[in-house]
Amino acid sequence: MIRKCLCVTYFLRSQKGGIQAYLRYLKKELEKNNWEVDLLFLDDVIPVAVLRGRGWMAEIFRKFSPLQGIFDRQRIFATQSLLKKLAEALEKKIEIKKPDIVHVQDAYAGFAALPILQKNKIPLVVTNHGPIIREGEFGPLYRQFVESMEKTTYQNAKAIILVGKHLESYVLPKSSPRVPYFVIHNAIDIASFLAKSQKEYPGLVKNYILVVARLDPEKGVDIALKAFPKVIEKYPEFNLVIVGDGKLKKELKKLAAKLGIINRVHFLGWVLPNDVPSIYRKAKIIWITSKPLGNIQEPLPIVALESLASGKPIISSNTGGLAEVFCKGGGILIPSNNPELLSEATLKILNDDKLAKEVSQEAQKIAREYYGVNSWIQKVLEIYNSVLK
């Protein structure tokens, strides 16, 4: 019997990030197990240009409004408007597809979906990928609005999936003891990743350290730039390759110029998912430099799992889900926000071929043992089957 799952998120299909990667893997693996899967993103409902326009208007309103409360009310109204559109699209999807289960990736989508799901007696599963707003990002009215949505979503779900154990302290106070939750770390298709890595990515420099990250504050790419000068003092032939884009791109390029390393830092921007594995393959070392920002800690980035699968030496910040991944080995953990320790750990690996080989071999072993998609999707299916009983 073919079951049907509708996956919904308030985030955008056009964005490049962990939720999008998670949904790609979820859809692919569920379909292998006789599930029919549909995805619904916010930009399937409202054009990206309109959403970006609303974002700019909100920023202008916030900048020039003398009262935070006015901005909060405006933001709540805008969010409610978007959620209404998402709910309308969801209802149409349900009428046509008649899913057995709806699996949302955030509390916004869960809140929009709940009235429709309750009316149609369709169970809701929620995956939490981390806090959806940063501490201090908005005023108290909007934060209360978001917290209310989260409580409503988590307390009415049939099951909650956390991508990292550290998220328990964020989600459980807003949930109910009667709602079961499960910590299921993200996963990747290792065989497919390694097959794609055999391709050649054109124009790559040689001897490079690799950073794959959105260019946003919590990813700590500035730490990578600050650590790099110490590395090229000892290894002047090295380059730093950065895959990703984001709002800090101009600022980071300015920092690289200020540090005198702009000619050795290569910003590749966004790269197609099928091309990323080949960039990992040629790297000498991989840096994961995420840092906590208020209540935001790196949940469990797909980048960490791809890094393990690539079999390269990894140096990672000891924060959030990264600490959960690399506590098993496969990489060197250092305190976040510390360029000095990052450069020291890098030089230690570059100076010791035996250590580099040991870390690399351990990385691939851990990827295969803990982060393959086969065991991951079986855990998800167990949850689906339990809520459908």
URLINQUI-V164407 format. One record per helix or strand. SS is the DSSP state (A for helix, B for strand). FROM is the first residue (numbers start at 0). LEN is the number of residues. If there is no record, write none. Layout:
ss=(SS;SS)
from=(FROM;FROM)
len=(LEN;LEN)
//
This chain:
ss=(B;A;B;A;A;A;B;A;B;A;B;A;B;B;A;B;A;A;B;A;A;B;A;B;B;B;A;B;A;B;A;A;B;A)
from=(2;17;34;41;47;67;100;106;122;139;158;164;179;187;189;207;216;220;238;248;261;264;272;284;292;295;301;312;319;331;338;352;371;372)
len=(6;15;6;3;17;30;4;14;6;17;4;10;4;1;7;5;3;14;6;10;3;5;10;4;1;1;9;5;7;3;12;18;1;16)
//
